[in-house]
Amino acid sequence: MRVGAVYDSDINPPGNSVTWGNIFVATVGFYLWLQVARLLQDILYYFITRQWPMIAAGTVNASLTLMRYFLIIIGLFLVFNELQFNPTTVAAITTGITAGIAFGSREILNNFIGGLLLLFEQSIRPGDTIEINDTMGVVTAVNIRATTVQAYDGREIIVPNAQVLTSSVVTYTKSSRHARIRIDV
């Protein structure tokens, strides 16, 4: 072996032959897998909320969102398998990347956990009239990262879930859908 020379066995160890076809199948397959997971979540949400209206929509949405993330993780394992990655190496790299991402994106992680708490706890739900940061409006969506509030003047306000959990939120329709609004004259 000459110093500085790169042999084919260095790039492609025996038994590990990744081709452009493998990369194409893994990339396109994973994209389609993501789309199917999203479509499955939407279809199941529609059927579950229609068939069993007594189940809270927030609980259904939270459960199906977790199911979608689980399917995404399965899709990643299938991609790694298609690309013939060593599971031990993938686990080590994933652990390092996860630690770096968690440390670097603390706010995103806070919003994600806050979104799960809001979806399961249902302290605010879509359709609730709330007041947050001196803005009053109707909650149109509670997602994993943020809550969307439609203000009465037509603005859509996207509030990070961590802020919803840590700040004071006044809800006018938590226990009853009838709300009274004070108008200063």
C-alpha positions, -999 to 999 in steps of 0.1 A, spaced: 0 0 0 14 33 -10 12 63 13 -14 89 1 -31 65 -23 -68 59 -20 -80 25 -30 -115 14 -39 -115 -8 -7 -110 23 14 -140 40 0 -163 10 -4 -154 -17 22 -162 -53 12 -199 -59 14 -209 -23 14 -217 -11 -21 -238 20 -21 -248 31 -56 -265 62 -69 -296 41 -73 -295 33 -35 -292 70 -28 -320 79 -52 -343 52 -38 -335 63 -2 -341 100 -10 -373 97 -30 -385 69 -9 -381 89 23 -398 120 8 -428 98 -3 -427 82 32 -430 116 48 -460 125 25 -478 92 32 -472 97 70 -488 132 68 -517 120 46 -523 91 70 -524 115 99 -549 137 81 -572 108 70 -571 92 105 -579 126 121 -609 131 98 -623 96 104 -617 95 141 -633 129 148 -663 120 126 -668 85 140 -662 94 177 -670 131 182 -669 125 220 -631 122 218 -614 156 221 -599 168 189 -567 179 207 -561 144 221 -566 129 186 -543 154 170 -516 149 197 -518 111 194 -517 112 156 -488 137 156 -468 113 178 -477 84 155 -464 105 125 -431 111 142 -428 74 150 -434 67 113 -407 92 104 -382 75 127 -391 41 111 -386 58 77 -351 70 88 -342 34 98 -354 22 64 -332 48 47 -302 38 68 -308 2 59 -311 10 21 -278 30 23 -263 0 42 -251 21 72 -237 3 102 -264 5 130 -237 11 157 -222 40 137 -256 55 131 -265 53 168 -232 70 178 -236 98 152 -273 103 160 -265 106 197 -239 133 190 -261 152 166 -291 150 190 -270 164 219 -257 192 197 -292 200 184 -307 199 218 -281 222 233 -282 246 203 -319 248 198 -332 249 234 -361 272 224 -373 249 197 -372 220 221 -391 240 247 -418 248 220 -420 212 210 -425 200 245 -449 228 252 -469 218 221 -472 183 234 -483 195 268 -509 219 252 -522 192 229 -527 166 257 -536 190 285 -560 210 263 -557 241 284 -565 260 252 -582 244 222 -590 255 187 -621 277 189 -613 291 223 -614 329 227 -582 340 245 -563 370 254 -525 369 253 -500 398 254 -529 423 253 -543 407 221 -576 391 220 -587 365 194 -598 330 186 -574 300 187 -574 285 151 -547 259 156 -525 244 184 -495 228 167 -464 212 179 -443 244 176 -467 272 179 -503 282 185 -521 303 159 -545 330 171 -569 349 148 -572 384 162 -605 402 158 -590 428 135 -580 400 111 -544 395 121 -530 360 125 -507 358 155 -483 328 158 -474 324 194 -446 300 204 -459 273 227 -433 280 253 -447 315 256 -482 302 259 -472 280 288 -451 305 306 -471 337 302 -505 346 315 -533 336 291 -569 347 297 -594 322 282 -630 333 279 -644 300 266 -625 273 285 -655 259 304 -683 275 283 -684 285 247 -704 317 256 -681 347 260 -687 382 272 -666 409 257 -661 443 273 -662 473 249 -650 506 262 -671 535 249 
